[in-house]
């Protein structure tokens, strides 16, 4: 029975603390901080990451074009056989 009373007292204390915290927040509602630092305008990616992305896009496009191009002489497969 004594343990139950102690638990009830602890619960009541926790509720009181939570209520005080809530009341404090309610009275602060709508007030903004006095000093607001403006957010810097800038690119969401850094210059090195941007350079890497450009390198990869240009490089993959160049690689794709070179892999599609046939660098052999025309009619290479019809060349004369040496007998």
N, C-alpha and C positions, 0 to 999 in steps of 0.2 A: 504494500500500500504506500509506503514511504517513497519507494522508487517511482511509482506512478505520479505522485505529487511533484517530485523533482523534475520528471519529464515534462509535466504540464507547465511548471514554472519556466523551464528552459524554452519551451515552445512559445509561451506568452512573451518572454523577453525577445525572442527572435522576431516575432510579429511586430512588437513595438519598434525595434530597430529598423525593420523593413518599412514600417509606416512612416517613421521619421525621415528615412532616406527618400521615400516617395514624395512626402510633403515638401522636402527641400528641392527636389527636382521640379515639382509643380510651380513653385514660386520663381524658379529660374527660367521658366518657359518663355521663349520669345526674345530673350536677351542674347545678343551676339557678342563675340569677343571684340574687344576694343581694337586690337591690332590684328588685321588680317593681311597676310602676305600674299601678294598676287602670284598666281601660278605662272611659271615661265612658259612662254610660247616656244615651241621647238619641235623638232622631228621626233616621232616616237621611236625611231631607230637611230643608233649612233652612226657616225661616218664610216667606221670600219665594217659594220654589218651591211651598210648600204653598198659599199664597194665590193664586198664579197657576193652579195646578191647580183649585182651588175655583172661581175666576173663570171658567175655561174650561168646566168642567162645567156650572155654573149658567147661564152665558151661552149655551152651545150648546143646553141644554134649553129655555131661554126663547125663543131664536130659532126652534127647531124648533116649539114650540107656536104662536108668532105666525105662522109661515109656513103652518101648517095651518089657521089660523082665517080665515074669510072675513069681512072687515070691511064688506063691502057690505051694503046694505039687503036684507031678504028679497025674493025674486022680482024682483031687480034686472034680470034678463035679460028679464022680461015687462013692462017699463015701456012706457007708451004712447008711440007715435011722434008726433013733432010733424010735422004735414004742412003 
